[in-house]
Amino acid sequence: MDSQTVFVVLWILLSSTSTGIRLDGNGYVDIVIAISSKVPQDDKLIDKIKDMVTEGSFFLYDALDEKVYFREATILVPPEWNGTDYSKARTESFEKAKIRIDNANPYYGVEPYTNLYGECGEEGEYIHFTPEYLLNDDLIELFGSRGKVFLHEWAHMRWGVYDEYNEKQPFYHSYGLIEATRCSINLEGQFYEVTDEGSLQRCRIDSQTLLPTKECLFFPARNQITNSSMMFLPSLDPVTAFCRENEHNYEAPNLQNKKCGKATWTVIFEDSVDKDALCSLKPLESPPPPPSFKVVQQKQRVICLILDVSGSMRGSRILLQQQAVTHFLRNIIEDQASVGIVTFSTSATTLSPLTTIDSDTTRENLIKLLPKVAGGLRNMCLGLREGLQVLQEDNGDALGDQLIFLTGGVATDEIKECTPSIIQSGAIISTLALGIYTDPALIDIAIQTGGHFIIANDELTSNQLMDAFAALTLSTGDYTKEPVQPGDWKYSIQTTTLQAFTITVTSQVARDDVPPIIVKTHMSQQVSDGTKPMIVFAEVSQNYRPVINAEVWATLESETGSVHTLQLLDNGAGVVQLNPPKPPVPEEPLEVENFTRTATGESFMVTLSGPPPNFPPNRITDLSAEIQEDTVHLSWTAPGEDLDQGTAKSYEIRWSFDLKMLQNYFSNSHAVNTADVSPKEAGSIEQLSFNLSFPIQNGTTLFFAVQSEDEQNMKSETSNIAQASKILPAPKPPGISNPAMNLTVLVISLCVVTVVICFILAVTTWAVRCRNLSAESKMALTV
């Protein structure tokens, strides 16, 4: 793996969550739908987005007992689009948007999917729709109502639930019968194969698995006694609800059972980010109004740099500030942006009014104005107010403009007195602090205005402040027009005197038609009290296509300078399995040359009131079971001593004839002797074969589960429940016949065959995906 290496640099960074989706009363607001700069202008696309969300709102209202709906949504169009009806974007950006409209992911084609790789109940990263999916109405026959598709994806992204189908294992044995992987358990249907002529015939049985062959399809009956589930087959007309506990199919080998082990409805109301609000809300007295929409566009950035020149900035700090701001002005800020510069200490001074970046000469003239000496008090309110006045020069307000506020310590004035008016200005404020001492008010300002709060090391040899400024870019979704993350460079410098200098390497893609390989990182949370683990995620991709088997390292550097280097492993622990894409798309592996990428990712703040906590082993989510003759074979990925780190002390394996018995009363179920089983290192594949104390009869279905224990005798959560059946070959396997099928079904006119084929496509080509951690090169490591 030496040829593919990624370094992820993390420091103390608190990202704002104020721009996220909110449930305000019964209505969801602050929904941002961003269109990538790679998408050509088509005004019909905006109308199609509005139609999809509006339709989805009514399905949402119906699915959650008339409690919630989509109230407000903002559509962000690319800067390149021409139009006079676009408002100025504020905190909206493509990178922050939870719903993206972009060109197709080569792995999925036009099919919508959600980038979801957290734990059950945790929010996903984003939903990806393609322009073709929204503009081509013929695809409605293939995927079903766009409103239902939107709600299905919304459930993935917002509530962290998973699919209730499994195209890799569409059928399974249950007590001697063959069942379709589905939810609800009450969903009725029949099994057929479709011949080349379009007629239907009885499914064949695979001699190895004794399950229907891959050509076999499950055809749900159109007239159903159930209206669920939205996570199984939303394209079916009767389906309008999510599976509840009393109808959930716990036996189905799908991701919802593996990752969550409970009904979708239960996850939404007990585990999701909206659980408290949803449980307390009362149903609306009347149907909700359609959502309101706002169409906005990112204009050229207007930025004011507010620089601290108080006494605390003397020495190396003023030099670090000068180097970082020089790098920002020379290499980071884009052409045609407007930049102003303000300094503050005992008083505040405007060094430069808003100036349009129109040439290298303009950049260098601004750099010449940067302060080189420091002294005086640190009156932050004066600096912030002066910066807002500079921003108001162009159009009278600071709405959507940006302040970058850099300081070297705690305020000497009462910053809390001016904080409310600063926040209400409408400006996006990022606050950067040099050193370990900073004013808590700066954190609040950044969070509430949609900016970043960054603490950087003030050692002269540190690059943290440079990296902080480099991270303050504005992405529009077209990475071919953005600086490429650096790779391997070798250089040597010779000097006869001691001096400080800056080396900057900026690269662009070699060809516009070859997207760059990029790495993105994020943390599972930005602020922690130690009660929940911090998980680092990294995603390596090229135009959404995953680069697998990359060697990824995370360097965690605190504001005090201590460094910890950890490897992020793509070992399949707790992975999300993807279903095969439909319609068919190329699946050739992505071949790349040797590369190295370095990315500055989001970081975190941890405040502990006592000693560091101990965590139990992580929950096993990929337990599988198989019965061959009278021998049971189990397989799973080893957890760690602490979550996915280290080696667990022991396993406890139990089984039962009754799934619910094992699920609800694990310790009372039958035990498997594991005295001779020594757990392997976290991430390793564990395999165990054993015989029970009795011969297993034909048609028997057994259920298995595992718990892990560490050296402190802390036990993991119970694993997913794996089931296995002993089925012996028979001339006519039970449970597969379709008594209602007769010859008249097979003799169909050409016209009806066309209708049947359309129905088959509509039913069988529905697929919505969660990202496979392995396939998407998303590595998770507990730190």
Secondary structure as UniProt FT lines:
FT   TURN            2..3
FT   STRAND          4..10
FT   STRAND          13..15
FT   TURN            18..19
FT   STRAND          22..24
FT   TURN            25..26
FT   STRAND          27..29
FT   STRAND          31..35
FT   TURN            37..38
FT   HELIX           43..63
FT   TURN            64..66
FT   STRAND          69..70
FT   STRAND          72..77
FT   TURN            79..80
FT   STRAND          87..88
FT   TURN            94..96
FT   STRAND          99..101
FT   TURN            106..108
FT   STRAND          113..115
FT   TURN            120..121
FT   STRAND          126..129
FT   HELIX           131..135
FT   TURN            137..138
FT   HELIX           139..143
FT   HELIX           146..159
FT   TURN            167..168
FT   STRAND          171..174
FT   TURN            175..176
FT   STRAND          177..180
FT   TURN            185..186
FT   STRAND          189..194
FT   TURN            196..197
FT   STRAND          200..201
FT   TURN            207..209
FT   TURN            214..215
FT   STRAND          217..220
FT   TURN            230..232
FT   TURN            234..235
FT   TURN            237..238
FT   TURN            245..247
FT   TURN            250..251
FT   HELIX           256..260
FT   HELIX           264..270
FT   TURN            273..274
FT   HELIX           275..280
FT   STRAND          292..297
FT   STRAND          302..308
FT   HELIX           311..313
FT   TURN            314..315
FT   HELIX           316..327
FT   HELIX           328..332
FT   TURN            335..336
FT   STRAND          338..344
FT   STRAND          348..356
FT   HELIX           360..368
FT   HELIX           380..391
FT   TURN            392..395
FT   TURN            399..400
FT   STRAND          402..407
FT   HELIX           415..423
FT   TURN            424..425
FT   STRAND          428..434
FT   HELIX           440..449
FT   STRAND          452..456
FT   TURN            460..461
FT   HELIX           464..470
FT   HELIX           479..481
FT   TURN            512..513
FT   STRAND          517..523
FT   STRAND          527..528
FT   STRAND          535..542
FT   TURN            543..544
FT   STRAND          545..546
FT   STRAND          551..557
FT   TURN            559..560
FT   STRAND          563..568
FT   TURN            573..574
FT   STRAND          595..601
FT   STRAND          605..606
FT   STRAND          624..628
FT   TURN            629..630
FT   STRAND          631..637
FT   STRAND          642..643
FT   STRAND          650..656
FT   HELIX           659..664
FT   HELIX           666..668
FT   STRAND          670..672
FT   TURN            675..676
FT   TURN            682..683
FT   STRAND          685..691
FT   TURN            698..699
FT   STRAND          701..709
FT   TURN            711..712
FT   STRAND          722..725
FT   TURN            734..735
FT   TURN            739..740
FT   HELIX           743..746
FT   HELIX           750..764
FT   TURN            773..777
FT   STRAND          778..782
//
